[in-house]
Amino acid sequence: MGRKQPSESLDKAIEHMFSKTKDLRRQLRKAVVDHVSDSFLETNVPLLVLVEAARTGNEKEVEEYALVFTEHANKLVEVANLACTMSNNEDGVKMVRFASAQIEQLC
């Protein structure tokens, strides 16, 4: 029993699947970049409002803004880890994961 040669339509289907997979990867990378951009825009705002609340002595606002700051920090860690899954730069990934671990320990 010999193996049958793949048909031309099977070859076209495989080629089409590779093309669609490549397109999907490109769209996924773009989505990750957009997510990173959105998360890292004005990263100092949660910290600034927390500092201002502390400066004025408003304990209720400090508690509220501390939660906002913690949520934002956790979101940055999540986005950083997502970006790491998309990167081939081993040294960069190690640095980002180390920084993420430091943020998680602080929060």
N, C-alpha and C positions, 0 to 999 in steps of 0.2 A: 504494500500500500504506500503510495507516494503522497506527498503533501500537494494539495491543490494550490495553484498560483492565485494570489489575490486578484480579484477582478478589478477592472478599471473603476467601477463605481465605489468599491471599497476603498481604493486608494484616494479617490476624490473625497469621500466621507472623512477619512483620517486627516487629510490635508485641511479640510474645512474645520474639523474639530481642533486641530492645532492652531489655526487662525483665530478661532473664537476664544480659545484658552488664552492666547496671547492678548487679545483685546480685553478679556476679562481681567487679566493681571494688570494691564495698563490702567483700566478704570479703578481697580482696587488701589493701586499706588496713588492715583490722583485723589481718591477719597481719603486715604491716609494723610496725604499732604494737606488737604483741606482741613481735616480734623486737627492736625498738628497746628496749622496756622491759626485756626479759630481758638484753640486752647492756649496758645502762647501769646496772643495779642493782649497787650496791657496786663501782663501778669502781676504787676505791682499793685493794681487797684485793690484786691482783697487785703493785702498787707497795709496799704495806706489808710483805708477806712478803719481797720483794726487799730492801728497806731493812733489815729485821731480820736477814736472812742476812748482809748486808754489815756490819752493826753488830757481829755476833758473829764476823765473820772467817771464816765457813764458805764457802770458795771453791766447793766442790761445789754447795752449795745456791744460791749466787749464780748459778752457771751455769744450774742447773735453773730457778730462778725468773726469770732473765732471759729464758729461752725462753718461759715462761708469760706474762710481761709482754708480750713481743713479739707472741705469738699473740693475746693479748687486745687489744692496740693495733690489730693488723691486723683483728681482728673488728669493732672499733668503727668503723674506717674503712669496712669493707665495709657495715656497717649504715647508717652515715651516708650513704654514696653511694646505697644503696637507698632511703633516705628521700628523698633529693634527687630521685630519679626520680619520686617520687609527689607532689612539691610543685609548686605554682604560684607560690610566693613567690621571685621571682628574686633579690632581695637576700639572703634567707635561704640560698638554695641556694649563692650565691657565697661567703658566709661559711663555710658548712659545708664546701664543697669546698676552700677555702683552708686551713681548719683540718686537714682530712684530708690535704692535701698536706704540711703541716708535720709531722704525725705520721709520715707515710710517710718523710719525709726523716730524721727523728730515729731511726726504727727501722730 
